[in-house]
Structures are given as C-alpha cells and as structure tokens.
Amino acid sequence: MGRGNQAVETPSLAAGMPALEVSGLIHDFGPKRALDDVAFTIEPGDFTVLLGLNGAGKTTLYSLITRLYNNRSGSIKIFGYDVRKQPSRALARIGVVFQQPTLDLDLTVSQNLHYHAALHGMSRREAQSRLEAELARIDLLDRAHDKVRALSGGQRRRVEIARALLHRPKLLLLDEATVGLDIGSRQAIVAHVRKLCREEKLAVLWATHLIDEVSDDDQVIVLHLGRVLASGRVPEVMRKAGASHVREAFTNLIEKAGRP
C-alpha cells in the first residue's frame, strides 16, 4: 500500500471522534468580520446542510477547513486532528468539491482522476481500480476517455464528486455543488451524496442557499452574516424558530437577525 493510502487510515473513527468539530472560529478580512464565533460538530454518517444566503460566510468557512486560509483563532478538528497543528493528517481525511469547477476541460475524465490520485500517493494500478469503481457508481464509466469539455454540467459535478472520493475520505465538503444545474441534475446529485452517507457512514457538510435541498431528517446549520443562528436537526430548528416548515424557519431566523 502506498504512503498516501496509509495517511488516510482513520483509527480515530473507532473511538467515536466527531468527523468535524469547529469551535470559537473567528475570521476577519481587514475591518470586516466574515465569521464570528462559529461552532458546530458533525458526526460520522451525518448529512449536514450549511444553509445561508450568498455572502453568509459559507465559502470562507470551507477555505478555513481546507487550509486555503489560516485560522488564527478558534479550532478546527477533523477526526480529532487539528488542521493547524496536524494539517497532513487532518486534510488526508477529507474530500472537497468547491463552488468553482476545478476539472481540466481539455483532459479526459480518466486523466483528471489519475492526476488527483497521484497527488495522494496512489499507484497507477490502484488509482485505475478506484476510478473505475467511482465512475461506475455515478454511471459515467463509459465516459472515462471523453474530454471533460464534452460532459454536461451535471456530469462534470458527478465527476468532481468521484474525484473527491478516490482517496476514500470519511468527510466530504461540498460548497454550492448544484449551482447552475437544472432541477433534475440537482436532485440526482443530492440523492447520490445522501446515499453515500447511508451506505458508507460518510460525513457530509453540504453548503447551499437552496432550501429545497434540505430534508426533514437532516442536521442543519443556519449561517448568516458570519454567525450561526441555529443548528440541530430540522425539527429542532423549526421549533426554535416557531415555524411549521424549514423555509419559514429560515425566514424567521434571518428576519430576527436582520438582513445585510
């Protein structure tokens, strides 16, 4: 087994460690406070929706979790590993789908995935086996040798999810992964990721501003102007907001906090 595969073993799972634990997180861009004392926990197998309007701080939070930005205050732990103190061990356990597409359009699907696998230290043989399995799972194995440019928007997103799972992470972060897609593609991608949670105990943090992507049994974190207004299972958040459905709960929380 390659060195990259050794890095993604997760013995802490057996000890019941949270998949993601964020506490006291503050981040400023000059005089502007982007995140203000953000705290939450995600357990293995949870599909957690990070729900917020554009500009709420969702992408900033993802940038801190993935170390694109350095958190100077607060703590971010992935299966017990602090991203500042043990970045290699922490980041090896996550897969990420960013808001902006990151596939090379002029490479084939297979070439894009092999490049990612090489970054994680996988042998070419093992990478080939894993990419075939992941592409089969999203019904795109027959497109492996097509250039990404030839795929639809929904197919490209599915390939990005497959790529994020190649090194077998136990935490998957998706930032507005369905933006710009038609309703059918959106529903298919959400259903696919939910299935991963159920079948593989994968923890997911799904950032969106689209309320129809929230299910009644999800954990939800409502983020607004950098602050967590509410978190918990959807029924709990609805009770706290005095609402009969999640859309009303979100509206009530935003109106109480004040819009930008």
Order of alpha helices (4+ residues) and beta strands (2+ residues): alpha-beta-beta-beta-alpha-beta-beta-alpha-beta-alpha-alpha-alpha-beta-alpha-beta-beta-beta-alpha-alpha
